[in-house]
Amino acid sequence: MDTVPLWVLMLALAVLIACSAFFAMSETALMAANKYRLRHLAKRGNRGAITTLWLLDRTDKLLSLVLIANTLINAMATALVTAIAILFFGHEESVITIATAVVAFLLIVFAEISPKVIGATYPERISLFAAVVLKPMMRAAKPVIWFVNLFVSSVLKGLRIQSGGNLHEHRVSPEELRSIVLEGGNFIPQKHKSILLNLFDLETISVEDIMTPRAQIEAIDLASTVTEIKQALTTCYHNKLVVYEGEINKIIGVLHVRKAVALLNQDDELTVEHFRELVSTPYYIPQDTGVFTQLQYFQENRERLGIIVDEYGEVQGIVTLEDIIEEMIGEFTTSVPGATRSDSFGWDKDGVCLLEGSTPLRDINKRLGLNFALDGPKTVNGLLLEQLQEIPDAPIALKMGSCVIEVVQVQNQAIKVVKLLRLGPAKRTS
């Protein structure tokens, strides 16, 4: 040691600190690396990504290599600084203590905190480089790693901790995946992000939330005259119509308008029975059926329109395949005149919004940034009737959450028009 120049000792110390920093930075980068991005790069043939995934599949051995190397290097750095202090200052205890403190400071700053921060900042970039170096080192140090892990396994068994060859991959829950989409920023186009978020919502809503209510069903009554049936066919806005006889709960089936219109061109005298022969069997859906489940049922049963009934068999409304698709990607078909679209209303400059009483609360929450409960009534009319417990016969207003709801018009035993007044700033959501 006496014959070794000081600059060689200092260079050796710098090399040891640099090696310690490399292992610390590599460990942090590998643990923080995005596995999904690495898999994407690996599928494209990136060798660094393939090697990184190989290491991450052997996390116990990887951590053993990094920690063994880091511990040995830090011990050598401490011993080297102590030797330098003794060489120049003798065996003074105070000098040795100061030297130990200095090397501890150097290791903490330059071999631990700084490299780990860098590793956490650029995890993929650093892990791709570090993996190329660590893989051959892991193979070379295999006997040492096995020997150390032999004792580690014994300790874990004593603590009744089950360990495997690699860390179990964390499965992403729907809520976590939703957060990933929300935080996607500019990486995901806004329209695509909206569709993905709507797909998550399909698991939480039922057909009752998106159905066309019973009062708004466009249907044909076979108890009416042929002239009235013709009038209904020539003025309808849908290609399939529900057919009933006398009363909406006595549904006979579904009539395809195109087939019915073909009858109108015949010279023979039409009767109600001609239309009855074209009616197909109705497809019924319980009102609590989930939207995503119903989408699968539509596909399996090759149906496009279902009649929603409650537990007593009473008709509540209808839902179509197009309704579910629009729930995912937004409005794209022609709506019936007078029907409320989810994107046709919003706050004006004074914080006021006029709505029809039949507007779904779910659409209001999404469009106006409100937070009405959805586990009870589905529309503004139902919500107000539940709160008032009577049909109001005069203008009345209620404060609910962050807005005031004023009844503007009542018609046919239902609240027809309401006005919402925003009390505080509301966050618009898509």
GUMAR-355847 format. One record per residue (C-alpha): chain; z, y, x; residue number from 0; residue in three letters. Coordinates in steps of 0.001 Angstrom, whole numbers, plus 500000, padded with zeros to 6 digits. Layout:
% residues N
 ch     up  north   east   i  aa
  A      Z      Y      X NUM ALA
...
//
This chain:
% residues 430
 ch     up  north   east   i  aa
  A 500000 500000 500000   0 MET
  A 500781 502308 502941   1 ASP
  A 497212 502025 504193   2 THR
  A 495543 502673 500832   3 VAL
  A 494382 506298 500470   4 PRO
  A 495890 508339 497661   5 LEU
  A 492510 509027 496108   6 TRP
  A 491909 505278 495747   7 VAL
  A 495240 504861 493969   8 LEU
  A 494490 507773 491649   9 MET
  A 491025 506405 490952  10 LEU
  A 492519 503001 490133  11 ALA
  A 494970 504695 487760  12 LEU
  A 492140 506564 486035  13 ALA
  A 490163 503320 485661  14 VAL
  A 493178 501564 484141  15 LEU
  A 493744 504388 481663  16 ILE
  A 490029 504385 480784  17 ALA
  A 490108 500607 480175  18 CYS
  A 493221 500951 478038  19 SER
  A 491509 503734 476069  20 ALA
  A 488453 501517 475554  21 PHE
  A 490486 498677 474061  22 PHE
  A 492525 501023 471863  23 ALA
  A 489404 502798 470620  24 MET
  A 487576 499502 470049  25 SER
  A 490458 498044 468059  26 GLU
  A 490636 501047 465737  27 THR
  A 486862 501277 465326  28 ALA
  A 486460 497577 464535  29 LEU
  A 489272 497621 461981  30 MET
  A 487917 500795 460346  31 ALA
  A 484252 499775 460335  32 ALA
  A 482533 499535 456969  33 ASN
  A 481671 495858 456521  34 LYS
  A 479107 496599 453844  35 TYR
  A 477195 498924 456155  36 ARG
  A 477469 496396 458978  37 LEU
  A 476037 493675 456745  38 ARG
  A 473202 495993 455788  39 HIS
  A 472430 496621 459482  40 LEU
  A 472750 492924 460279  41 ALA
  A 470190 492032 457603  42 LYS
  A 467818 494450 459290  43 ARG
  A 468256 492582 462582  44 GLY
  A 470677 494924 464387  45 ASN
  A 472202 492774 467162  46 ARG
  A 475242 495004 467523  47 GLY
  A 476035 494639 463826  48 ALA
  A 475588 490856 464002  49 ILE
  A 477963 490676 466964  50 THR
  A 480483 492967 465269  51 THR
  A 480546 490787 462144  52 LEU
  A 480977 487736 464367  53 TRP
  A 484059 489316 465919  54 LEU
  A 485463 490449 462570  55 LEU
  A 485169 486886 461288  56 ASP
  A 487612 485970 464101  57 ARG
  A 490029 488833 463671  58 THR
  A 493078 486927 464929  59 ASP
  A 491369 486094 468222  60 LYS
  A 489914 489602 468489  61 LEU
  A 493311 491247 468072  62 LEU
  A 494830 488818 470562  63 SER
  A 492210 489726 473174  64 LEU
  A 492615 493473 472650  65 VAL
  A 496413 493436 472670  66 LEU
  A 496678 491107 475667  67 ILE
  A 494260 493232 477672  68 ALA
  A 495907 496486 476601  69 ASN
  A 499407 495247 477430  70 THR
  A 498404 493998 480856  71 LEU
  A 496488 497184 481681  72 ILE
  A 499359 499440 480557  73 ASN
  A 501820 497378 482594  74 ALA
  A 499572 497646 485657  75 MET
  A 499228 501408 485149  76 ALA
  A 503001 501802 484930  77 THR
  A 503522 499679 488037  78 ALA
  A 500869 501630 489941  79 LEU
  A 502413 505020 489123  80 VAL
  A 505843 503713 490079  81 THR
  A 504454 502453 493394  82 ALA
  A 502829 505824 494101  83 ILE
  A 506120 507597 493379  84 ALA
  A 508067 505277 495682  85 ILE
  A 505400 505634 498387  86 LEU
  A 505650 509410 498500  87 PHE
  A 509200 510127 497311  88 PHE
  A 511204 507040 498145  89 GLY
  A 513520 505075 495913  90 HIS
  A 515054 508021 494152  91 GLU
  A 515987 507019 490601  92 GLU
  A 515147 510438 489244  93 SER
  A 511647 510275 490750  94 VAL
  A 511022 506791 489291  95 ILE
  A 512223 508010 485896  96 THR
  A 509913 511023 486028  97 ILE
  A 507005 508806 487125  98 ALA
  A 507647 506447 484186  99 THR
  A 507724 509401 481772 100 ALA
  A 504491 510787 483235 101 VAL
  A 502616 507489 482889 102 VAL
  A 503983 507046 479365 103 ALA
  A 502690 510517 478472 104 PHE
  A 499292 509802 480014 105 LEU
  A 498988 506490 478170 106 LEU
  A 500047 507981 474821 107 ILE
  A 497632 510912 475030 108 VAL
  A 494626 509451 476861 109 PHE
  A 494903 505717 476137 110 ALA
  A 496316 505616 472605 111 GLU
  A 496161 508640 470295 112 ILE
  A 492937 510297 471505 113 SER
  A 490800 507123 471682 114 PRO
  A 492133 505840 468374 115 LYS
  A 491288 509111 466668 116 VAL
  A 487785 508890 468134 117 ILE
  A 487504 505274 467008 118 GLY
  A 488555 506160 463464 119 ALA
  A 486093 509085 463419 120 THR
  A 483045 507079 464524 121 TYR
  A 483915 503465 463580 122 PRO
  A 480426 501990 463145 123 GLU
  A 478896 503725 466172 124 ARG
  A 481695 502660 468522 125 ILE
  A 482172 499151 467108 126 SER
  A 478478 498325 467641 127 LEU
  A 478826 499181 471342 128 PHE
  A 482293 497667 471823 129 ALA
  A 481317 494369 470186 130 ALA
  A 478704 493716 472882 131 VAL
  A 481418 494014 475557 132 VAL
  A 484216 492220 473699 133 LEU
  A 482278 489108 472694 134 LYS
  A 481737 487736 476245 135 PRO
  A 485302 488758 477139 136 MET
  A 486618 486771 474179 137 MET
  A 484730 483683 475319 138 ARG
  A 485943 484079 478920 139 ALA
  A 489561 484567 477822 140 ALA
  A 489483 481728 475283 141 LYS
  A 492148 479576 477082 142 PRO
  A 494552 482522 477364 143 VAL
  A 494006 483523 473746 144 ILE
  A 494614 479928 472602 145 TRP
  A 497834 479732 474612 146 PHE
  A 499192 483001 473219 147 VAL
  A 498164 482187 469643 148 ASN
  A 499984 478888 469935 149 LEU
  A 503278 480778 470116 150 PHE
  A 502138 483319 467527 151 VAL
  A 501399 480536 465042 152 SER
  A 504865 479088 465614 153 SER
  A 506492 482460 464922 154 VAL
  A 504432 482961 461750 155 LEU
  A 505308 479486 460511 156 LYS
  A 508971 480231 461135 157 GLY
  A 508607 483366 459017 158 LEU
  A 506656 481350 456376 159 ARG
  A 503609 483582 456734 160 ILE
  A 500337 481803 456160 161 GLN
  A 497611 482736 458601 162 SER
  A 493961 481820 458779 163 GLY
  A 491179 481971 461293 164 GLY
  A 490204 485413 459984 165 ASN
  A 491492 488068 457688 166 LEU
  A 490685 487374 454060 167 HIS
  A 488042 489774 452903 168 GLU
  A 489300 492204 450320 169 HIS
  A 487393 491951 447072 170 ARG
  A 486488 495323 445613 171 VAL
  A 487848 495819 442097 172 SER
  A 485807 497641 439424 173 PRO
  A 488101 500678 439781 174 GLU
  A 487605 500738 443565 175 GLU
  A 483851 500312 443177 176 LEU
  A 483841 503173 440679 177 ARG
  A 485638 505354 443240 178 SER
  A 483051 504390 445869 179 ILE
  A 480269 505523 443529 180 VAL
  A 482069 508784 442715 181 LEU
  A 482556 509515 446404 182 GLU
  A 478966 508606 447232 183 GLY
  A 478094 512285 447428 184 GLY
  A 474494 512997 448402 185 ASN
  A 473852 509364 449298 186 PHE
  A 473368 508445 445623 187 ILE
  A 471110 510550 443358 188 PRO
  A 473021 512097 440465 189 GLN
  A 471019 510177 437850 190 LYS
  A 471639 506872 439606 191 HIS
  A 475334 507692 439927 192 LYS
  A 475517 508441 436197 193 SER
  A 473885 505100 435346 194 ILE
  A 476266 503177 437615 195 LEU
  A 479308 504880 436092 196 LEU
  A 478011 504126 432598 197 ASN
  A 477696 500465 433543 198 LEU
  A 481393 500389 434416 199 PHE
  A 482179 501909 431008 200 ASP
  A 480372 499092 429209 201 LEU
  A 483280 496813 430116 202 GLU
  A 485807 499075 428393 203 THR
  A 484096 500028 425120 204 ILE
  A 483174 498070 421999 205 SER
  A 480117 498176 419771 206 VAL
  A 482180 500230 417339 207 GLU
  A 482116 503099 419859 208 ASP
  A 478323 503357 419929 209 ILE
  A 477276 502093 416494 210 MET
  A 475395 504028 413839 211 THR
  A 478069 504448 411128 212 PRO
  A 477607 502905 407731 213 ARG
  A 476974 506268 406057 214 ALA
  A 474094 506994 408453 215 GLN
  A 472326 503635 408231 216 ILE
  A 468688 503934 407217 217 GLU
  A 468190 501044 404820 218 ALA
  A 466140 499766 401868 219 ILE
  A 467658 498750 398538 220 ASP
  A 465679 495961 396889 221 LEU
  A 467366 496848 393606 222 ALA
  A 465300 500048 393569 223 SER
  A 461705 500343 392380 224 THR
  A 458618 499519 394441 225 VAL
  A 457726 503219 394473 226 THR
  A 461089 504097 395995 227 GLU
  A 460699 501323 398561 228 ILE
  A 457265 502640 399523 229 LYS
  A 458704 506134 399866 230 GLN
  A 461453 504829 402140 231 ALA
  A 458939 502970 404310 232 LEU
  A 456613 505924 404768 233 THR
  A 459415 508330 405691 234 THR
  A 461613 506106 407870 235 CYS
  A 462339 506871 411529 236 TYR
  A 462945 503315 412755 237 HIS
  A 460797 500216 413208 238 ASN
  A 463433 497938 411689 239 LYS
  A 465404 498612 408519 240 LEU
  A 468419 496920 407030 241 VAL
  A 467665 495482 403593 242 VAL
  A 470351 495106 400909 243 TYR
  A 470444 494624 397197 244 GLU
  A 472456 496938 395021 245 GLY
  A 475280 497582 397491 246 GLU
  A 475320 497959 401290 247 ILE
  A 477709 495030 401758 248 ASN
  A 475192 492713 400079 249 LYS
  A 472805 492638 403008 250 ILE
  A 469807 490341 402690 251 ILE
  A 468367 490802 406138 252 GLY
  A 466269 493042 408365 253 VAL
  A 462751 494222 407564 254 LEU
  A 460183 494978 410267 255 HIS
  A 458497 498176 409119 256 VAL
  A 455127 497319 410661 257 ARG
  A 454877 494134 408616 258 LYS
  A 455931 495963 405464 259 ALA
  A 453404 498756 405987 260 VAL
  A 450649 496124 406115 261 ALA
  A 451497 495263 402514 262 LEU
  A 450814 498831 401420 263 LEU
  A 447120 498426 402293 264 ASN
  A 446662 495410 400046 265 GLN
  A 444870 495745 396721 266 ASP
  A 447212 493313 394973 267 ASP
  A 449999 494745 392898 268 GLU
  A 453163 494877 394960 269 LEU
  A 456504 493583 393766 270 THR
  A 459955 493547 395319 271 VAL
  A 459477 489864 396096 272 GLU
  A 456647 490688 398490 273 HIS
  A 459089 492682 400604 274 PHE
  A 461828 490081 400237 275 ARG
  A 459558 487445 401807 276 GLU
  A 459250 489550 404976 277 LEU
  A 462986 489953 405486 278 VAL
  A 464456 488122 408499 279 SER
  A 467957 486676 408697 280 THR
  A 470613 489312 409494 281 PRO
  A 472572 489111 412745 282 TYR
  A 476253 490004 412366 283 TYR
  A 478594 491310 415066 284 ILE
  A 482419 491634 414921 285 PRO
  A 483401 495266 415385 286 GLN
  A 485623 494560 418407 287 ASP
  A 482844 492955 420462 288 THR
  A 482489 494547 423882 289 GLY
  A 479250 496409 424563 290 VAL
  A 478459 494496 427746 291 PHE
  A 479204 491196 425999 292 THR
  A 476932 492188 423134 293 GLN
  A 474149 493033 425564 294 LEU
  A 474332 489450 426802 295 GLN
  A 474379 488132 423210 296 TYR
  A 471280 490154 422355 297 PHE
  A 469526 488561 425319 298 GLN
  A 470679 485020 424528 299 GLU
  A 469873 485239 420805 300 ASN
  A 466649 487236 421285 301 ARG
  A 467873 489896 418864 302 GLU
  A 467526 493659 418992 303 ARG
  A 469593 494778 415979 304 LEU
  A 473008 493670 414806 305 GLY
  A 475091 494513 411733 306 ILE
  A 478712 495311 412585 307 ILE
  A 481365 493994 410198 308 VAL
  A 485157 494242 410160 309 ASP
  A 487695 491466 409654 310 GLU
  A 487081 491538 405894 311 TYR
  A 483310 491211 406230 312 GLY
  A 482698 494823 405214 313 GLU
  A 479726 496514 406853 314 VAL
  A 480822 499202 409312 315 GLN
  A 477512 500113 410887 316 GLY
  A 474656 498811 413010 317 ILE
  A 473948 498670 416716 318 VAL
  A 470639 498089 418448 319 THR
  A 469569 497079 421926 320 LEU
  A 468258 500619 422372 321 GLU
  A 471740 502009 421611 322 ASP
  A 473204 500005 424484 323 ILE
  A 470397 500961 426857 324 ILE
  A 470874 504627 425973 325 GLU
  A 474565 504221 426682 326 GLU
  A 473606 503185 430210 327 MET
  A 470770 505566 431073 328 ILE
  A 471078 508333 428482 329 GLY
  A 469041 509368 425442 330 GLU
  A 465369 508486 425595 331 PHE
  A 464270 507646 422053 332 THR
  A 463576 509944 419138 333 THR
  A 466708 510548 417104 334 SER
  A 466936 510874 413373 335 VAL
  A 466805 514544 412308 336 PRO
  A 470308 515858 411772 337 GLY
  A 471940 513256 413961 338 ALA
  A 474242 514541 416676 339 THR
  A 473099 513885 420222 340 ARG
  A 475651 513575 422982 341 SER
  A 473880 516266 425028 342 ASP
  A 473226 518778 422224 343 SER
  A 476555 520594 422316 344 PHE
  A 478786 522350 424807 345 GLY
  A 481139 525274 425335 346 TRP
  A 479636 528714 424875 347 ASP
  A 480646 531737 426944 348 LYS
  A 483647 532363 424653 349 ASP
  A 484938 528788 424976 350 GLY
  A 483851 527814 421452 351 VAL
  A 481912 524737 420331 352 CYS
  A 480645 523850 416835 353 LEU
  A 480469 520142 416050 354 LEU
  A 479665 517856 413172 355 GLU
  A 482629 515898 411873 356 GLY
  A 480816 512646 412661 357 SER
  A 480590 513423 416383 358 THR
  A 482179 510567 418377 359 PRO
  A 485335 511502 420278 360 LEU
  A 484015 509614 423270 361 ARG
  A 480978 511911 423494 362 ASP
  A 483249 514949 423142 363 ILE
  A 485456 513782 426011 364 ASN
  A 482457 513216 428264 365 LYS
  A 480586 516386 427371 366 ARG
  A 483442 518890 426982 367 LEU
  A 485882 517487 429528 368 GLY
  A 488585 516827 426926 369 LEU
  A 490963 513904 426676 370 ASN
  A 491209 512764 423063 371 PHE
  A 492692 509291 422598 372 ALA
  A 490035 506667 421901 373 LEU
  A 492211 503772 420755 374 ASP
  A 492376 505060 417180 375 GLY
  A 489825 507089 415179 376 PRO
  A 486354 507246 416698 377 LYS
  A 485159 510613 415296 378 THR
  A 486473 514157 414892 379 VAL
  A 486624 513600 411133 380 ASN
  A 488761 510483 411562 381 GLY
  A 491041 512195 414075 382 LEU
  A 491725 515170 411784 383 LEU
  A 492247 513011 408707 384 LEU
  A 494741 510910 410663 385 GLU
  A 496641 514031 411730 386 GLN
  A 496517 515791 408345 387 LEU
  A 496925 512597 406273 388 GLN
  A 494827 514265 403565 389 GLU
  A 491410 515788 403047 390 ILE
  A 491837 519567 403529 391 PRO
  A 490609 521771 400676 392 ASP
  A 490711 524995 402694 393 ALA
  A 490049 526077 406306 394 PRO
  A 492817 524809 408565 395 ILE
  A 493325 524627 412316 396 ALA
  A 495293 522274 414566 397 LEU
  A 496219 522533 418233 398 LYS
  A 495449 519282 420000 399 MET
  A 495716 519025 423754 400 GLY
  A 493877 521828 425516 401 SER
  A 491973 523101 422466 402 CYS
  A 492317 524199 418861 403 VAL
  A 490265 522375 416217 404 ILE
  A 489368 524398 413125 405 GLU
  A 487950 522795 409991 406 VAL
  A 484896 524846 408983 407 VAL
  A 483325 522803 406184 408 GLN
  A 484412 519895 403986 409 VAL
  A 481822 517970 402003 410 GLN
  A 481797 514674 400104 411 ASN
  A 485407 513790 400895 412 GLN
  A 484811 514243 404637 413 ALA
  A 485094 517008 407208 414 ILE
  A 481513 518087 407805 415 LYS
  A 481773 520808 410471 416 VAL
  A 484547 521758 412915 417 VAL
  A 484946 524452 415548 418 LYS
  A 486660 523763 418876 419 LEU
  A 488304 526626 420751 420 LEU
  A 489137 525978 424379 421 ARG
  A 492588 527204 425408 422 LEU
  A 492189 526635 429134 423 GLY
  A 489459 525838 431631 424 PRO
  A 487929 522416 431028 425 ALA
  A 486104 520408 433580 426 LYS
  A 482655 519287 432537 427 ARG
  A 481895 515652 433179 428 THR
  A 478606 513865 433085 429 SER
//
